[in-house]
Amino acid sequence: MKRFFQKIKARGVILVIATLIGLPFFLNACSSSSSHSETPLTVVGFEYSPNCFGSNGEVVGFDADTARLVLENAGIAAEFSMSDSFTDAYQATLNGPNRALLSITYTEERKDLFKWVGPTSKGNSVIFIKASSGITAGLEIEACKTIDSIAVVNKGWLETTMLEDLGFENLHYFDTYAQAVDAFKNDEVTAIASDRAQLVDAVSPKYFMEENVKVATIYHGSYYFIAFSKDVDDQVIQRCQDALDALTTAGATLDIYREYIPYATEFMVPSLIQLHAENNPPYNYLAEYSGGTNIEISGSSVDIAKEIQAQSSYKNKISLTSWVDGYAALQYIPNYALLTTARTPERENLFQWVGPIMAASDHFYTLTASNLQVATLEQAQALTSVATPRGWYTHDYLSSHGFENVLATAYTAEEAFDQLLSGDAEALLLPETTVNWLCEQKGISTANLTAQYQSGYTEKYIAFSLNTPASVVVEWQSKLDAMKADGRFAAIWDKWYPGTEMP
């Protein structure tokens, strides 16, 4: 570990931090009268490899290594130790004083219980398969319900409870994570639900690559922070956050991650802004995936977001998530953004907005062969069933207008579209651009579908969480406005929607 920190410093990261944060930062750190600078901070970890674990009497792991470097650069004296119990470490940090806890997930329930610096790392709840299973990678969540067997831990783990809440009935329960991993390795089960880094650590990176372990689907994203007891001075928190942001900007956090996950890519570590998108073509979607190391996300909104950042010295990566998970995280995680998000009156005060980047009319669609007529809202309400993705603004529309025939079991537009084609739903509520795209991708003539009653015309934006600095939102909006003024936005628009009016 000492060699690692020497390598980090040799690469000039400390110099970069001095440049980014400024000399006054270090002078303040040295001369601060805060008791937290004079009295060592008690920093505690718990066994959660490879984020944090004990090795040869030291606390190591990529969260631990990152926290140690952050505190060092912030001028905060600290003593690291391991706890035998997460519950004990959590309660001690909650009670204080002058304590910090590593590798703790930032959640809505916990956000006001601590002071936070992060994220130091991120994790994904993933259903993993082997290439030998013959199952296609990059499935939608509903399709994973048909997998023969998925290993989970019967301990109230988040990976388990989320799948239970989603209605999975193909879960095989194990008392320990090690037992679940062994069952997966020995082909006793077809798949396993796990955090990515934890699985790689458990089976070894070599095994992970040789067996060509693939992602069937990603269904939840978590962010790990350093949680400080509430008595820790706000200036200490800010100095630590500034130091972490500087490490992130310099690429040092990825270097730390690669000490434990050698093949890690930039998508596996947090950005300054956690920029997410659902798999929803043509706005944003997974264009290519290979073994967790080669990920390409495409779409009109992705191109716009990339162009907004084109002139910035630091570019935030775009990660895929499910809409339900991303929308929930957008309501509480700091420095979090989600595209492409419909701006509706119900959502107006929940987020900060950059846009519009998309606009489309929303229609009730039926199969032309059904000869149904849906010319009014009342006729739509009288249908047997209307499919739309769960949690979408179209779902909100149906709920707010008293529809009692909603089929919102789909998690993506494609799943809802398929429900119409299969006859599971009598009608479909989606934007026109999405339906046209799905028809093209599936080789279906748009003449097979009839666009009926138009429920609205909706503009779509990049939504930022309320606890993202307003200055960030202003900067993004200003750059988008400049794109629209100089023709760059029009060039992207014409690429995806030729002959269609821009928002």
C-alpha positions, 0 to 999 in steps of 0.5 A, spaced: 500 500 500 505 504 501 508 503 494 501 505 491 501 512 495 508 513 492 506 511 485 500 516 486 504 522 488 510 520 483 504 521 478 503 528 480 497 527 483 498 531 489 501 537 484 494 537 481 490 537 487 494 543 489 493 546 482 485 545 483 484 547 490 489 552 491 495 554 495 490 557 500 487 550 501 493 547 504 495 553 508 488 553 511 489 546 513 495 547 516 493 553 520 486 551 522 484 551 529 479 546 528 479 541 534 478 536 528 485 537 525 488 537 532 485 531 534 485 525 530 479 523 526 477 516 528 476 512 521 472 505 521 471 500 516 468 493 516 469 487 512 466 489 505 472 486 500 474 489 495 471 496 498 474 495 505 478 490 509 483 488 513 490 486 511 496 485 515 494 489 520 492 495 515 485 497 513 485 497 505 481 496 499 479 502 494 474 506 499 479 505 504 485 507 500 481 513 497 479 516 504 486 515 506 489 519 501 483 524 501 484 526 509 492 526 508 491 531 502 486 535 506 490 536 512 486 532 517 489 527 522 486 520 522 487 513 525 484 507 521 481 501 524 477 495 523 470 493 526 468 486 527 460 489 526 457 494 521 452 495 526 457 497 531 461 501 527 454 504 524 452 506 531 458 509 533 459 513 528 452 515 529 453 517 536 460 520 535 464 524 536 469 526 531 468 519 527 467 517 520 465 510 517 467 507 510 464 504 505 457 506 507 451 507 502 448 513 501 440 512 502 434 517 502 433 514 509 441 516 512 442 522 508 440 527 514 444 522 519 451 524 517 455 529 514 458 526 507 464 526 503 463 522 496 462 518 493 468 514 493 466 508 489 460 506 486 456 499 485 451 496 481 446 490 483 447 486 477 444 479 475 450 475 472 451 470 467 456 465 464 457 466 456 456 458 456 449 459 459 447 461 452 443 467 455 444 474 451 447 479 455 444 486 456 437 483 457 431 487 460 429 486 467 423 482 465 426 478 461 431 475 467 425 472 470 425 467 465 432 465 467 432 458 470 435 460 477 438 466 480 443 465 486 441 470 492 443 471 499 438 470 504 440 475 509 435 481 507 441 483 502 439 489 497 440 485 491 435 480 494 430 484 496 429 488 490 428 482 486 423 480 490 420 486 490 420 486 482 416 479 483 422 474 481 420 467 483 426 464 480 431 466 486 435 460 489 437 462 496 443 461 500 445 462 507 452 466 505 455 469 499 460 464 499 455 459 498 452 463 492 458 464 489 460 457 489 453 455 486 454 459 480 461 457 479 459 450 479 453 451 475 448 449 480 445 455 478 444 459 472 445 466 474 447 470 480 445 477 483 451 481 486 455 487 486 460 487 480 466 488 484 464 484 490 463 478 485 470 479 481 473 479 488 470 473 490 471 469 484 478 472 482 479 477 476 482 471 472 476 467 473 471 472 471 475 474 464 476 466 463 469 464 464 467 470 460 462 472 465 457 477 462 451 482 465 444 479 464 441 486 467 443 492 471 437 493 476 440 498 481 446 503 482 449 504 489 454 510 491 459 509 497 461 515 501 465 516 507 460 518 513 462 523 518 458 524 525 454 530 525 459 534 530 465 534 525 466 541 522 463 543 516 470 546 514 473 539 514 467 536 510 468 541 505 476 540 505 475 533 504 470 533 498 474 538 495 480 533 495 476 527 493 474 532 487 481 533 485 483 526 485 477 524 481 478 530 476 486 527 476 484 520 475 487 518 481 480 514 484 481 510 477 488 508 479 486 506 486 480 502 483 485 498 478 489 496 484 484 491 486 480 490 479 486 491 474 481 491 468 477 496 471 474 502 466 472 509 467 465 507 467 466 503 474 468 509 478 464 515 480 464 522 476 464 529 479 456 529 476 453 522 476 450 522 470 445 516 468 440 514 463 435 509 462 435 504 456 430 508 452 432 508 444 432 513 440 434 518 446 439 513 450 441 506 449 446 501 450 449 500 443 455 495 445 457 491 451 462 486 451 464 483 458 464 489 462 470 492 459 467 495 452 460 499 453 458 504 448 451 508 450 448 512 444 442 516 442 440 523 441 440 525 448 447 522 449 450 526 443 447 532 446 450 531 453 457 529 450 457 536 446 455 540 452 461 537 455 465 538 449 469 544 451 470 542 459 476 540 461 473 534 465 467 530 462 462 526 466 461 519 464 454 516 462 452 510 465 445 506 464 440 504 469 433 502 470 428 508 469 425 506 476 432 506 480 434 512 476 428 516 478 428 514 485 436 516 486 435 523 482 430 525 488 436 524 493 443 523 491 447 529 490 450 531 484 446 526 480 443 527 473 438 523 469 436 523 462 432 523 458 426 526 463 419 529 461 418 535 465 411 535 467 407 540 472 408 534 477 415 534 477 417 541 476 419 542 483 422 536 484 428 537 480 433 542 476 432 542 469 436 543 463 433 543 456 429 542 452 433 537 449 427 533 446 419 533 445 414 529 442 407 528 442 404 522 446 399 517 443 394 511 445 396 506 440 392 500 437 394 495 432 391 497 426 388 490 425 383 491 431 379 496 428 379 499 435 377 507 435 380 511 441 378 518 439 377 521 446 380 520 453 373 517 455 374 511 450 381 510 452 379 509 459 374 504 457 379 500 454 380 493 457 388 495 458 393 500 456 400 498 457 406 503 459 412 503 462 412 503 470 414 510 473 414 513 466 410 520 466 405 516 461 404 512 467 403 518 471 398 521 466 394 515 466 394 515 474 392 522 474 386 521 469 383 516 473 385 510 469 383 503 472 385 499 466 393 500 466 398 495 465 404 498 468 408 491 469 413 493 463 420 497 465 422 499 459 418 502 452 420 496 449 417 491 454 410 495 453 411 495 446 411 488 446 405 487 450 401 491 445 404 486 439 402 480 443 395 482 445 397 482 453 394 490 452 389 493 448 393 499 447 399 502 448 401 509 451 408 512 448 411 518 445 411 518 437 418 518 436 419 512 441 414 508 437 417 509 430 424 507 433 421 501 435 417 499 429 424 500 425 428 496 430 423 490 430 422 491 422 415 492 423 411 497 419 408 503 422 402 502 418 400 496 423 399 501 428 394 506 429 396 513 433 389 514 436 388 519 441 393 524 443 394 525 450 399 531 450 406 534 447 411 533 452 418 536 452 424 532 455 430 535 459 436 533 463 434 533 470 439 534 476 437 533 483 436 539 487 442 538 491 446 539 485 450 546 485 445 551 481 452 553 478 452 547 475 445 547 472 446 554 469 453 552 466 450 546 462 444 550 460 448 556 458 452 551 454 446 548 451 443 555 449 450 556 445 449 549 441 442 551 439 445 558 437 451 556 433 447 550 429 451 544 433 444 542 436 441 542 429 446 538 427 445 532 432 437 533 431 437 532 424 442 526 425 436 523 429 430 526 427 431 529 420 425 533 417 422 533 425 421 540 428 426 541 434 424 543 441 
